[in-house]
Amino acid sequence: MNKAYLGATLFVLAGCASASASAINPADDLHCAIVIRTLERNADQLGANVNARKGLYELQTWYFSKIKRERLEEAQGVVEAMKRYPAEVSSVGQKCSDRAFGDPGFSRWKSFVSGDYDRKAMR
């Protein structure tokens, strides 16, 4: 999954809109985990191909692996912010993707979790 392809997919999946700053923070791992997971869960109905779904899986597992369990209590607040600012989901998703691809650890993570996704898809 290359970064440019995934970025374009995030824009298509989330509606291609952008807006001003909101309560959705692309610098926060929890926010990225929730945004990317939401996009992943809706990928099929939004017409994402298998490569896009795999990329979203890799991203959301990366971000969820980085957050502390106690922070999960804040997830509902992120979901509510996404409902209030739906036009921002795309740009936040893109920024989260860019941030992951800029982290050297993500490349190692992606190669590890890619096989996990393939095994699940074979079932």
C-alpha positions as CSV (number, residue, x, y, z in Angstrom):
1,M,0.0,0.0,0.0
2,N,1.6,3.2,-1.0
3,K,1.1,6.5,0.7
4,A,-0.3,8.4,-2.3
5,Y,-2.8,5.8,-3.1
6,L,-4.0,5.5,0.5
7,G,-4.3,9.3,0.7
8,A,-6.4,9.5,-2.4
9,T,-8.6,6.7,-1.0
10,L,-9.1,8.5,2.3
11,F,-10.3,11.6,0.4
12,V,-12.8,9.6,-1.6
13,L,-14.1,7.6,1.3
14,A,-14.6,10.6,3.5
15,G,-16.2,12.8,0.9
16,C,-13.4,15.0,-0.3
17,A,-14.3,18.0,1.9
18,S,-12.1,20.0,4.3
19,A,-12.9,22.5,6.9
20,S,-11.5,24.6,9.7
21,A,-10.1,23.3,13.0
22,S,-12.3,21.3,15.2
23,A,-12.2,18.9,18.1
24,I,-10.8,16.2,15.8
25,N,-7.0,16.3,16.3
26,P,-4.8,14.5,13.8
27,A,-1.8,14.8,16.1
28,D,-3.6,12.6,18.7
29,D,-3.2,8.8,18.3
30,L,-6.7,8.1,19.8
31,H,-8.3,10.5,17.3
32,C,-6.5,8.9,14.4
33,A,-7.4,5.4,15.6
34,I,-11.1,6.3,15.8
35,V,-11.2,8.2,12.4
36,I,-9.3,5.5,10.5
37,R,-11.4,2.7,12.2
38,T,-14.6,4.5,11.1
39,L,-13.3,4.8,7.6
40,E,-12.3,1.1,7.6
41,R,-15.7,0.0,8.9
42,N,-17.4,1.9,6.1
43,A,-15.0,1.0,3.4
44,D,-17.1,-1.7,1.8
45,Q,-20.2,0.3,1.5
46,L,-18.2,3.3,0.2
47,G,-16.7,1.2,-2.6
48,A,-13.1,0.8,-1.3
49,N,-11.1,-1.9,-3.1
50,V,-9.1,-4.6,-1.2
51,N,-5.8,-2.5,-1.2
52,A,-7.6,0.4,0.4
53,R,-9.2,-1.8,3.0
54,K,-5.9,-3.4,3.8
55,G,-4.2,0.0,4.2
56,L,-7.0,1.3,6.5
57,Y,-6.6,-1.9,8.6
58,E,-2.8,-1.3,8.8
59,L,-3.3,2.3,9.9
60,Q,-6.0,1.7,12.5
61,T,-4.2,-1.2,14.1
62,W,-1.1,1.0,14.2
63,Y,-2.8,3.8,16.0
64,F,-4.8,1.5,18.4
65,S,-1.5,-0.2,19.3
66,K,0.0,3.2,20.4
67,I,-2.8,4.4,22.7
68,K,-3.1,3.5,26.4
69,R,-6.2,1.5,27.4
70,E,-7.4,4.3,29.8
71,R,-7.7,6.6,26.8
72,L,-10.4,4.5,25.3
73,E,-12.9,6.2,27.6
74,E,-12.4,9.3,25.4
75,A,-13.4,7.5,22.2
76,Q,-17.1,8.6,22.4
77,G,-16.0,12.2,22.5
78,V,-14.1,11.7,19.2
79,V,-17.1,10.0,17.6
80,E,-19.3,13.0,18.7
81,A,-16.7,15.4,17.2
82,M,-16.8,13.5,13.9
83,K,-20.6,13.8,13.9
84,R,-20.3,17.6,14.5
85,Y,-17.6,18.0,11.9
86,P,-18.1,15.3,9.2
87,A,-16.4,17.4,6.5
88,E,-13.2,17.2,8.5
89,V,-12.9,13.4,8.6
90,S,-11.2,13.3,5.2
91,S,-8.4,15.8,6.0
92,V,-7.9,14.4,9.5
93,G,-7.6,10.9,8.0
94,Q,-5.1,12.2,5.5
95,K,-3.0,13.9,8.2
96,C,-3.1,10.7,10.3
97,S,-2.0,8.7,7.3
98,D,0.8,11.1,6.6
99,R,1.9,11.0,10.2
100,A,2.0,7.2,10.2
101,F,4.0,7.0,7.0
102,G,6.4,9.5,8.4
103,D,7.1,7.3,11.4
104,P,9.9,4.7,10.7
105,G,8.2,2.3,13.0
106,F,5.1,2.2,10.9
107,S,6.9,0.5,8.0
108,R,7.9,-2.3,10.3
109,W,4.4,-2.5,11.8
110,K,2.8,-2.5,8.3
111,S,4.9,-5.5,7.1
112,F,4.0,-7.4,10.3
113,V,0.3,-6.7,10.3
114,S,-0.1,-7.1,6.5
115,G,0.2,-10.8,6.8
116,D,-2.4,-10.8,9.6
117,Y,-4.9,-9.0,7.3
118,D,-4.2,-11.5,4.5
119,R,-4.9,-14.4,6.8
120,K,-8.2,-12.8,8.0
121,A,-9.2,-12.1,4.4
122,M,-8.7,-15.7,3.4
123,R,-11.2,-17.0,5.9
